[in-house]
Structure formats: structure tokens, C-alpha cells
Amino acid sequence: MVENFTPDIVIGRLPLYLRSLQQMEKEKRHTTSSQEIGERLGISAAQIRKDLSQFGEFGKQGTGYDINNLIMELRKILKVDRVWDMAVVGAGDIGSAIARYQGFADRGYRVSMVFDVDPEKIGGRIGAFIVEDMDKIEERIKEKGIEIAMIAVPAAKAQEVSDLLVKSGIKALLNYAPISINVPDIVKVQYIDPVIHLQRMTFYLSI
Amino acid sequence: MVENFTPDIVIGRLPLYLRSLQQMEKEKRHTTSSQEIGERLGISAAQIRKDLSQFGEFGKQGTGYDINNLIMELRKILKVDRVWDMAVVGAGDIGSAIARYQGFADRGYRVSMVFDVDPEKIGGRIGAFIVEDMDKIEERIKEKGIEIAMIAVPAAKAQEVSDLLVKSGIKALLNYAPISINVPDIVKVQYIDPVIHLQRMTFYLSI
């Protein structure tokens, strides 16, 4: 399997290429080049060609990339030529916004369950979902065979929730709580913490 | 200025160090080591020492880092020893969740304005804010001297909103719309798109 030898930093750029290509598709475009993708993303054309070449020969010298074809290939590589069900843990402001987010559709994911511990939230409705009791989470995740979860609970609860999710069979965690969590090696974690991005920018601002 | 010669990838790690240290402070801890910070973050101790050494001598051989002191230094370096006002554009689910988010406090930021184009939203309340009319955004941002904005509008509107924000004097943009935007070189952009993180993880999942 070629993928096992691809550095994670390369894998991290593929979703950006896919998003750009899908944007071009929406613009009714048919072909593109590594130069154009690069300009949209602020990545060099050479880097893009090198990254893609790890997975096959997708472009043709002189004619560039067929957008639809490259989208199809990238979706296969990233395993989003199917739809992944996801569980959202935490039905506060962030969890609710995630559960209602329309941007997962067509990109390989859908929220299929929302959990909370708050008796006032359990049984309530968020968009298309009825908020379920955290006490049932292990049973429900196993029953549905869900492998991806998003954590939208307070930082102080994130590790505990993560442990429970791992025990339930979750293999990929997107953590919105502003805290690093520990998981076994076989589980992937990514983080969304707006302050990390903000601090990276304010460093460059003059006061 | 030493900062000008520090690679952006190093700057990108400093907020993670700061977050870990602030977590330790909450745990009533007083000293730590590059080993411990590294274990919490999955970064090598050597990398952390090297990154920090670009800004000064913060640790002592044998005794490690004084947590409070290192927090203070990192807050200075990242310019979050002050509070930055921010504008949120878009009062939908995501914009509302951001406007109400309690996690900015104590980390250097506060939302101070929320804008939307929808007449049904303008004048309405989100947490402590009255949603303001996008038509007034340039005037309001200039009046307040705001330099940071978060974009939470549909992808199709993000570039247009970004152009308006840059014209209004915004120097740092956190874009929640799932699309790359073009800004002048002097403006910093960071992105939050959960699907990018999800795709980076599903690559590794077995189907």
C-alpha cells in the first residue's frame, strides 16, 4: 500500500486540493493546472505535482488535469467516495452548529447522532436530530458501527468523553474543546480551536 | 526584531505551548519541562526547546520552566498580553456559536461586533450582541479600530466579504467558510474547515 509511505503532511494537503477542485467544478470548469490550484491555495505548483504524483499519473503534459477525474481520484484516496456517519458529543452552541452544518454533505460525511448529558437537552430537537443520552453512547455507536466523532464539550470533560468514545470503537476524533487529549495510537485526532489560529496571526500584527 | 526571522511553522506551535501551560496553571502546577509539554502535545522535547530558544532563555537546566513566567513570556510574544476586539461576519449557526463562545476570554480576544445582511437578523440579539447591518461594517470597524474578523458566511459570499473587511482595515481574518480567499500580502488568513480535518483522518481509516 503506497499510502502507508506518504508523509502525513502530504495527506494534509490533499483535502485542500479536493476542495479547490470541487470549487472549480461548481464554477462549471472542466480542466485546471497545478499552477492554478497553487495560486488559489498559496502552495507552489511543483509541490502540488509532487504530492499528486505519489498516488498516480493524473495530469497530462500540456492539457493539465481533468477536474472531474481528479476529484474522483482524490475522493477515492481520501476515502470520501462514500459517506461516513458521525456522532456529535455536546449539544451546546458549538455542537448544535455542527449538527446543523450543511457543509458536510457532498464532502463525505454526515452527522447521524448527537449526545449530551444535560437532562434538559436530552430528547430535545436540533435540526433533524433528537439529542440522545450520553449514557447510551457506547451502545448506540457500536450498534451503528460509527467510527468518527466530534467532541464539543467543555475542556474539562474532553478527555473523559474521548476515553468513552475510544471504548465505543471510534477511530477518528475531531476535538472542538480547547485542550489536547490522549488517545491510543490507532485513533486519529484533529483539533479545531479558533484561538490557536488567532494567536498565530496576532503575532504578526503591530500593536 | 527577532520575530521576523522565525519560521511561521514555529510561530504556529507557540499557541499550543501556551494552551498547554495555561492548562497546567489551571491544574495549580508551578513548574514543567519540555518533556512534559511535549508529551501532552505529541511534539518532541527537543523541538520545544529549540522553538522557545528563538525567543530567549526561559528554562533552567535541572529545574525546568516556571509555568507562570513562561505563560507571561508567550503571551507577550504572541501579543495576547492585551485583548483584541474582533468582528464576526455572519449571524447564522456558526457565527452565533462564535459570538457566544466563552473560550476567547483569557486567551487574548473578545468578540465586539456581529454583522449580517439579513434584515430579519439585523437588530436581533445574539448573546450580548445586537446584530448590526453589513452596510455599516466599514464605518463601524474603522471607528473601533478593529483589526481581526471572523468570516462565517456561505462560501459563495466569502471573497466579497473578505474584500470588504480588508477595505475596512482588517489585518487578520479567520475564515470559517469552506473556500480559499485571496487577500493582500499584508493581511493574514487562517481557515477553519472541519471537513479538511475529517478527510485527513479518514484517509487512515479502513473501510
Interface residues (C-beta under 8 A of the other chain):
Chain A: E3 D8 I11 G12 L14 P15 L16 L18 R19 S20 Q23 R40 L41 G42 I77 L78 K79 V80 R82 W84 M86 D93 I94 S96 A97 I98 R100 Y101 G103 F104 R107 G108 Y109 E147 I148 M150 A155 K171 A172 L174 P178 I179 S180 K188 Q190 Y191 I192 D193 P194 V195 I196 H197 L198 Q199 R200 M201 T202 F203 Y204 L205 I207
Chain B: E3 D8 I11 G12 L14 P15 L16 L18 R19 S20 Q23 R40 L41 G42 I77 L78 K79 V80 R82 W84 M86 D93 I94 S96 A97 I98 R100 Y101 G103 F104 R107 G108 Y109 E147 I148 M150 A155 K171 A172 L174 P178 I179 S180 K188 Q190 Y191 I192 D193 P194 V195 I196 H197 L198 Q199 R200 M201 T202 F203 Y204 L205 I207
